[in-house]
Amino acid sequence: MAIRSILHYPDPRLRRRAEPVAAVTAEVRRLVDDMAETMYDAPGVGLAAIQISEPWRVVVIDISETRDRLQVFINPGILSDEGEQSFEEGCLSLPGIFEEVTRAARIRVRALDRDGQPFETDAEGLLATCLQHEIDHLDGKVFVDYLSRLKQSRIRKKIEKQQRLVM
């Protein structure tokens, strides 16, 4: 396992659309392990492969308090959604940025697990938000895309200022 570098917004690689995983191989399982280690180290509650510059439709999530309930979603797709909820979202690709985003309150997702077995699950609350957030990454979207142009501009300026201070 290895901790990978996380791409930071507005890196154009975050806008790529991830490719479906054709078969869950040892290489894909190694990617899942690296993603989990990277997410836990960051620390975060979710990570999409595209965020570490891997072009595959792979997501890892752990919303547990104990950080020991890793969930793996390979080739995830939302089958249905209903309701509406708002959560303050953050993102490992936008460190220190948090904004309220409205998404579906309940979703049904189909995916493959770490062993390549298909499954469906219902999610609500924080898990539903995390899944939608990470699946957006796989489609080249970032949570700030849901914000007003004014908020997006402010975030971009804040990030540029942070980058200048680091250099």
PLY file of the C-alpha trace (Angstrom):
ply
format ascii 1.0
element vertex 167
property float x
property float y
property float z
element edge 166
property int vertex1
property int vertex2
end_header
0.00 0.00 0.00
1.09 3.54 -0.65
-0.08 7.04 0.09
-0.68 8.84 -3.19
-0.64 12.55 -4.01
-4.09 14.12 -4.21
-4.79 16.50 -7.09
-5.87 19.96 -6.01
-8.52 22.12 -7.65
-8.38 23.67 -10.25
-6.07 20.98 -11.70
-7.59 20.15 -15.11
-7.13 16.40 -14.49
-10.01 16.65 -12.01
-12.28 17.41 -15.00
-11.54 14.12 -16.77
-14.28 11.53 -16.98
-13.15 8.25 -15.40
-13.23 5.03 -17.40
-15.15 1.92 -16.28
-13.10 -0.88 -14.76
-13.26 -3.82 -17.20
-12.27 -6.44 -14.62
-11.40 -6.31 -10.93
-7.80 -7.51 -10.96
-4.99 -7.53 -8.41
-3.96 -4.15 -9.84
-7.42 -2.71 -9.13
-7.38 -4.11 -5.60
-3.93 -2.49 -5.05
-5.44 0.79 -6.25
-8.30 0.38 -3.75
-5.77 -0.25 -0.95
-3.71 2.82 -1.94
-6.87 4.93 -2.12
-7.96 3.80 1.34
-4.55 4.53 2.85
-4.47 7.94 1.11
-8.00 8.82 2.30
-7.31 7.80 5.91
-3.99 9.68 5.93
-5.48 12.91 4.51
-7.83 12.49 6.56
-11.07 12.30 4.63
-14.28 10.29 4.40
-14.22 9.59 0.66
-11.89 9.51 -2.32
-12.37 8.93 -6.04
-9.56 7.42 -8.12
-9.54 10.46 -10.41
-8.40 12.54 -7.40
-5.11 10.63 -7.38
-4.84 10.86 -11.17
-6.05 7.31 -11.82
-8.63 7.32 -14.63
-10.84 4.52 -13.25
-14.37 4.51 -11.83
-13.36 3.54 -8.29
-14.53 5.14 -5.02
-13.67 4.43 -1.38
-15.71 5.78 1.53
-15.58 5.42 5.30
-17.98 7.60 7.27
-17.63 5.61 10.51
-16.44 7.29 13.69
-13.95 4.46 14.22
-12.54 4.69 10.66
-12.75 0.93 10.22
-15.72 0.43 7.89
-14.27 0.93 4.43
-16.80 0.74 1.61
-15.61 0.15 -1.95
-17.61 1.06 -5.05
-16.22 0.04 -8.44
-18.13 1.33 -11.49
-20.79 2.92 -9.26
-23.99 4.19 -10.77
-26.99 5.87 -9.20
-30.14 3.92 -10.04
-32.62 6.24 -8.31
-32.76 9.25 -6.04
-35.41 11.02 -4.02
-35.83 13.90 -1.65
-33.43 16.72 -0.94
-30.91 17.48 1.78
-28.14 19.97 2.36
-24.78 19.24 3.93
-21.67 21.33 4.39
-19.24 19.59 2.05
-15.50 19.65 1.91
-13.13 17.89 -0.46
-9.60 16.53 -0.26
-8.97 18.28 -3.59
-10.00 21.63 -2.04
-8.35 21.63 1.41
-9.89 24.07 3.86
-12.90 24.88 1.65
-16.36 24.03 3.01
-19.70 25.03 1.49
-23.35 23.99 1.78
-24.47 21.79 -1.14
-27.97 20.43 -1.80
-28.24 16.88 -3.13
-30.69 13.97 -3.12
-31.54 12.73 0.38
-31.80 9.06 -0.57
-30.19 7.15 -3.42
-29.90 3.58 -4.67
-26.49 2.65 -6.08
-25.26 -0.32 -8.09
-21.53 -1.15 -8.09
-18.94 -3.89 -7.83
-17.19 -4.59 -4.53
-13.43 -5.05 -4.00
-13.73 -8.64 -5.22
-15.68 -7.73 -8.35
-19.03 -8.94 -7.01
-22.03 -6.82 -8.05
-24.24 -5.31 -5.35
-26.90 -2.67 -4.84
-27.31 -0.53 -1.75
-29.60 2.18 -0.47
-27.97 5.21 1.09
-29.28 8.23 2.94
-27.86 11.05 5.00
-24.10 11.48 4.97
-23.47 8.29 2.97
-25.83 9.46 0.21
-24.05 12.82 0.07
-20.59 11.20 0.01
-21.55 8.79 -2.75
-22.99 11.57 -4.91
-19.91 13.74 -4.25
-17.48 10.96 -5.23
-19.50 9.81 -8.25
-19.46 13.45 -9.41
-15.64 13.27 -9.32
-15.79 10.25 -11.62
-17.83 12.37 -14.04
-15.40 15.31 -13.93
-17.41 17.43 -11.50
-16.27 19.10 -8.29
-18.64 20.19 -5.51
-17.96 23.87 -6.19
-19.75 23.39 -9.53
-22.98 23.49 -7.49
-22.17 26.93 -6.09
-22.91 30.39 -7.49
-20.37 32.00 -9.82
-19.59 34.52 -7.07
-18.75 31.78 -4.55
-16.71 29.91 -7.17
-14.73 33.09 -7.88
-14.08 33.67 -4.17
-12.89 30.09 -3.73
-10.59 30.35 -6.76
-9.06 33.56 -5.36
-8.61 31.98 -1.92
-6.84 28.98 -3.46
-4.60 31.19 -5.60
-3.67 33.18 -2.49
-2.85 29.96 -0.59
-0.68 28.77 -3.49
1.24 32.08 -3.55
1.93 31.79 0.17
3.31 28.26 -0.26
5.69 29.26 -3.05
0 1
1 2
2 3
3 4
4 5
5 6
6 7
7 8
8 9
9 10
10 11
11 12
12 13
13 14
14 15
15 16
16 17
17 18
18 19
19 20
20 21
21 22
22 23
23 24
24 25
25 26
26 27
27 28
28 29
29 30
30 31
31 32
32 33
33 34
34 35
35 36
36 37
37 38
38 39
39 40
40 41
41 42
42 43
43 44
44 45
45 46
46 47
47 48
48 49
49 50
50 51
51 52
52 53
53 54
54 55
55 56
56 57
57 58
58 59
59 60
60 61
61 62
62 63
63 64
64 65
65 66
66 67
67 68
68 69
69 70
70 71
71 72
72 73
73 74
74 75
75 76
76 77
77 78
78 79
79 80
80 81
81 82
82 83
83 84
84 85
85 86
86 87
87 88
88 89
89 90
90 91
91 92
92 93
93 94
94 95
95 96
96 97
97 98
98 99
99 100
100 101
101 102
102 103
103 104
104 105
105 106
106 107
107 108
108 109
109 110
110 111
111 112
112 113
113 114
114 115
115 116
116 117
117 118
118 119
119 120
120 121
121 122
122 123
123 124
124 125
125 126
126 127
127 128
128 129
129 130
130 131
131 132
132 133
133 134
134 135
135 136
136 137
137 138
138 139
139 140
140 141
141 142
142 143
143 144
144 145
145 146
146 147
147 148
148 149
149 150
150 151
151 152
152 153
153 154
154 155
155 156
156 157
157 158
158 159
159 160
160 161
161 162
162 163
163 164
164 165
165 166
